[in-house]
């Protein structure tokens, strides 16, 4: 067996890692996986570069930004997650006076990591409200610390994903201020699985084995919401009852350059990069696997309880 170290996060984006373990896909490929929790793609990048991690979950903004500054350092080998309604939202305390995105001027907002999909989609929402990132204070904070920071008023709003959205609503009455995936960020590709350029070049068989295992797991997750729900409590801080009602995004079955290029183009618009990046150079297409189940996406459930709060013109429709 070949041991590989994989960086992941306690969020739905990474459930296919657990699916591949549960269904024996890694073992079938001769891989022994050692998991390591990472805060985000920006944190995982230096670990990939140094060889401390073989693979890691990587938001596409971080990957494209690295390609723009250090071409070839990182390679994306599998898709992981795509946004759906209510899967990434801006949350505020239930009694907060903030009722619209335009009320955020001068406020303190937490995101997982800077220069990431969190800040990029936040900028898009601020623009619609007539604001820019310079009108707010944005800082990094682990998603596991966001609820306490909101309740203690250390921050005014937080960019959250599931299961923390539902947990905050159920446990503290937190409410959704705005869906971060609307308008130009609707159905935005979020994250994929990455390796370093060095591993891709020097260990192609290991990369292909990881890809095959994850492709099979991706197809399983796309076709079976119950499987996803059953695994979420095993690696996230959400109980089985709450897991059944959360909003889940899409698990794409291909690593499509045209779809992921949307992220690079949006980054250029908001000056995250100073020149165009062709994402095709970032991708290593997975080997073909047997025909996946007919269902290719999960239908998101009804919005979780936080979305029941009053909405403004800055909120999702």
C-alpha positions in Angstrom: 0.0 0.0 0.0 1.2 3.5 -0.8 0.5 6.1 2.0 -0.7 9.5 0.9 -1.4 12.5 3.1 -4.6 14.4 2.1 -5.7 17.8 3.4 -9.4 18.3 3.9 -11.9 20.5 5.7 -14.9 19.6 7.9 -17.4 20.8 5.3 -19.6 19.1 2.6 -17.1 19.9 -0.2 -14.9 17.1 1.1 -17.4 14.4 1.6 -16.1 12.4 -1.4 -12.9 11.8 0.5 -14.9 9.9 3.1 -17.0 8.2 0.4 -13.8 6.9 -1.2 -12.6 5.5 2.2 -16.0 4.0 3.1 -16.5 2.3 -0.2 -13.0 0.9 -0.4 -12.0 2.9 -3.5 -8.6 3.9 -2.1 -7.8 0.4 -0.9 -8.7 -0.9 -4.4 -6.1 1.5 -5.8 -3.5 0.4 -3.3 -3.7 3.7 -1.4 -3.6 4.2 2.4 -5.0 7.7 3.2 -3.9 9.8 6.1 -6.2 12.8 6.5 -5.2 16.2 7.9 -7.5 19.1 8.5 -6.6 22.4 6.8 -8.2 25.8 7.2 -8.4 26.5 3.5 -6.6 26.3 0.2 -4.2 29.1 1.0 -3.1 27.2 4.1 -2.7 23.9 2.1 -0.6 25.4 -0.7 2.7 25.6 1.1 2.2 22.1 2.5 1.6 20.8 -1.1 4.7 22.6 -2.3 6.9 21.2 0.5 5.5 17.7 0.2 3.9 17.7 3.6 0.7 16.9 1.8 0.3 14.8 -1.4 -3.2 16.1 -2.1 -5.6 18.7 -0.7 -8.9 20.3 -1.1 -8.3 23.6 -3.0 -10.7 26.4 -3.7 -10.4 27.5 -7.3 -9.6 31.1 -6.4 -6.5 30.1 -4.5 -5.4 27.6 -7.2 -5.8 30.2 -10.0 -4.0 32.9 -8.1 -1.1 30.5 -7.5 -1.0 29.7 -11.2 -0.9 33.4 -12.0 2.1 34.0 -9.8 3.9 30.6 -9.9 2.9 28.7 -13.0 3.0 24.9 -12.7 3.4 24.8 -8.9 -0.1 23.3 -8.4 -2.3 21.0 -10.5 -6.0 20.3 -10.1 -6.7 16.6 -10.5 -10.4 16.2 -9.6 -13.4 18.4 -9.2 -15.0 18.5 -5.8 -17.9 21.0 -5.3 -20.1 23.6 -7.1 -22.4 26.1 -5.4 -26.1 25.8 -5.1 -28.7 28.0 -3.4 -28.0 28.5 0.4 -24.8 26.6 0.4 -22.6 29.7 1.0 -24.2 32.6 2.8 -23.4 35.7 4.9 -24.6 35.2 8.4 -25.4 37.7 11.2 -26.6 37.3 14.7 -30.4 37.0 15.1 -30.7 40.4 16.9 -28.2 42.2 14.7 -29.4 45.6 13.4 -27.9 44.7 10.0 -30.7 43.9 7.6 -29.1 44.3 4.2 -25.7 44.1 2.6 -25.7 47.9 2.2 -25.7 48.1 6.1 -22.2 46.5 6.2 -20.4 49.7 5.6 -17.7 50.0 8.3 -18.5 46.5 9.6 -16.2 43.6 10.4 -16.7 40.5 8.3 -14.9 37.1 8.7 -14.0 34.8 5.9 -12.2 31.5 5.9 -9.1 32.9 4.1 -8.3 36.1 2.4 -8.0 36.2 -1.4 -10.3 33.2 -1.7 -13.7 32.3 -3.0 -15.0 33.8 0.2 -13.6 37.3 -0.5 -14.3 37.1 -4.2 -18.0 36.3 -3.8 -18.2 38.9 -0.9 -16.9 41.5 -3.3 -19.5 40.6 -5.8 -22.3 41.0 -3.2 -20.9 44.3 -2.0 -20.7 45.7 -5.5 -24.5 45.0 -6.0 -25.1 46.9 -2.8 -23.0 49.9 -3.9 -20.0 49.0 -1.7 -16.4 47.7 -2.2 -14.1 45.7 0.0 -12.5 49.0 1.1 -15.8 49.9 2.8 -15.6 46.9 5.2 -13.1 45.2 7.4 -12.4 41.6 6.3 -10.3 39.2 8.3 -9.6 35.5 8.3 -11.2 33.2 10.9 -11.6 29.4 11.0 -15.2 28.5 10.3 -15.2 26.6 13.6 -14.7 29.8 15.4 -17.2 32.0 13.5 -20.3 31.3 15.6 -18.6 32.2 18.9 -17.1 35.3 17.3 -20.5 36.4 16.0 -22.2 35.8 19.4 -19.5 37.7 21.3 -19.8 40.5 18.8 -16.1 40.3 17.8 -17.3 40.3 14.2 -20.5 41.6 12.6 -21.0 39.1 9.9 -19.4 35.8 8.7 -19.1 34.1 5.3 -20.2 30.6 6.2 -20.8 27.2 4.5 -22.8 24.2 5.7 -23.0 22.6 8.2 -22.2 25.8 10.2 -25.1 27.8 8.5 -27.7 25.4 9.8 -26.0 25.0 13.2 -25.8 28.7 13.8 -29.5 29.1 12.9 -30.7 26.2 15.1 -28.5 26.8 18.1 -28.3 30.6 18.3 -31.0 32.0 16.0 -28.4 33.3 13.5 -30.0 34.5 10.3 -29.0 34.7 6.7 -28.2 38.2 5.4 -27.5 37.2 1.8 -26.8 34.1 -0.4 -23.2 34.5 -1.7 -24.0 32.5 -4.8 -26.4 34.7 -6.8 -26.1 36.9 -9.9 -22.6 36.6 -11.5 -21.7 33.9 -8.9 -24.7 31.7 -9.4 -23.6 28.0 -9.6 -20.0 29.0 -9.2 -17.4 26.2 -9.2 -16.0 26.2 -5.7 -13.2 23.7 -5.1 -11.3 20.7 -6.5 -8.6 18.3 -5.3 -5.1 19.5 -5.9 -1.6 18.2 -5.9 1.8 19.8 -6.6 3.3 20.1 -10.0 6.3 18.0 -8.7 4.1 15.1 -7.6 2.2 15.2 -10.8 5.4 15.0 -12.8 7.3 12.5 -10.7 4.5 10.2 -9.5 1.9 10.1 -12.2 0.7 6.6 -11.2 -0.1 7.8 -7.7 -2.0 10.7 -9.1 -4.0 8.5 -11.4 -4.8 6.1 -8.6 -6.1 9.0 -6.5 -8.1 10.4 -9.4 -9.8 7.0 -10.1 -10.8 6.6 -6.4 -12.1 10.1 -6.2 -14.0 9.9 -9.5 -15.9 6.9 -8.2 -16.6 8.6 -4.9 -17.8 11.7 -6.7 -20.3 9.7 -8.8 -21.6 8.1 -5.6 -22.0 11.4 -3.8 -23.7 12.9 -6.9 -26.2 10.1 -7.0 -26.9 9.4 -3.4 -27.9 12.2 -1.0 -28.5 9.8 1.8 -24.9 8.6 1.6 -23.7 12.2 1.9 -26.0 12.9 4.8 -24.9 9.7 6.6 -21.2 10.7 6.4 -21.4 14.4 7.3 -21.7 13.7 11.1 -18.6 11.5 11.0 -16.2 14.4 10.2 -18.2 17.7 10.8 -19.7 19.2 13.9 -23.3 18.4 13.0 -25.6 15.8 14.4 -27.4 13.3 12.2 -30.8 15.0 12.7 -29.5 18.4 11.6 -27.5 16.9 8.7 -30.7 15.7 7.0 -31.9 19.3 6.4 -28.8 21.2 5.3 -28.4 22.6 1.8 -25.9 20.7 -0.2 -24.2 21.8 -3.4 -23.4 19.9 -6.6 -20.7 17.2 -7.1 -19.6 17.6 -10.7 -18.5 14.5 -12.6 -16.0 16.2 -14.8 -13.1 18.6 -14.5 -14.4 21.0 -17.2 -12.1 23.8 -18.2 -15.0 25.9 -19.6 -16.8 25.8 -16.3 -13.8 26.5 -14.1 -12.7 29.3 -16.4 -15.6 31.3 -15.0 -13.7 31.7 -11.8 -10.6 33.0 -13.5 -12.5 35.5 -15.5 -14.3 36.8 -12.4 -10.9 37.1 -10.6 -9.6 39.2 -13.5 -12.7 41.4 -13.3 -12.0 42.0 -9.6 -8.2 42.3 -10.1 -7.3 39.2 -8.1 -5.0 38.5 -11.0 -3.5 41.1 -13.3 -3.6 39.1 -16.5 -5.8 36.3 -17.9 -5.2 32.7 -16.8 -6.1 29.8 -19.0 -7.3 27.2 -16.4 -6.7 24.4 -18.9 -3.0 24.6 -17.9 -3.9 23.9 -14.3 -5.9 20.7 -14.9 -4.9 17.1 -15.2 -7.9 15.3 -16.5 -8.9 12.1 -14.5 -8.7 8.7 -16.2 -12.0 7.3 -17.5 -14.0 5.2 -15.1 -17.1 3.0 -15.7 -20.3 4.9 -16.6 -21.5 6.7 -13.5 -25.2 6.6 -12.3 -27.6 8.6 -14.3 -28.1 11.3 -11.6 -25.3 13.8 -11.8 -26.3 16.3 -9.2 -28.0 16.4 -5.8 -31.2 18.4 -5.6 -30.7 20.9 -2.7 -33.3 20.5 0.1 -35.5 23.4 1.1 -33.5 26.4 2.6 -32.4 25.8 6.2 -34.0 27.8 9.0 -31.7 30.9 8.8 -33.2 31.8 5.4 -36.6 32.3 7.1 -35.4 35.7 8.3 -36.8 38.8 6.6 -35.0 39.6 3.4 -34.1 42.8 1.7 -33.3 43.7 -1.8 -29.7 42.7 -1.2 -30.7 39.2 -0.1 -31.1 36.2 -2.3 -34.4 35.9 -4.1 
